[in-house]
């Protein structure tokens, strides 16, 4: 069974940095696009950053220039480097991956989320 596990969240001061990691494990044949979403209290989940297998990236306007997404295909891991954090970045961050499992089913998988809290 495929599993995505996030790590790296925590409490930081405004202007600080965090690095999130998401590792995919299980019977995986291939991984396509991977991305990070976030959901703040009372708000809908939104796309933060995405990276496809060809390493093209896409960022939300609110984080562009501050966040950087990258991936290590050998480790089936995607990262999100977050710099110059603001209180409005506070949210639960979720990893998402489009992948094909050992049964040749391609679908989106979600991690359980990691809390990021930025204090002013």
Buried (B, 14 or more C-beta within 10 A) or exposed (E): EBEBBBEBBEEBEEEBEBBBBBBBEEEBEEBEBBBBBBBBEEEEBEBBBBBBEEEEBBBBEBBEEBBBBBBEEEEBBBBBBBBEBBEEBBBBBBBBBBBBBEEEEEEEBEBEBBEBBBEE
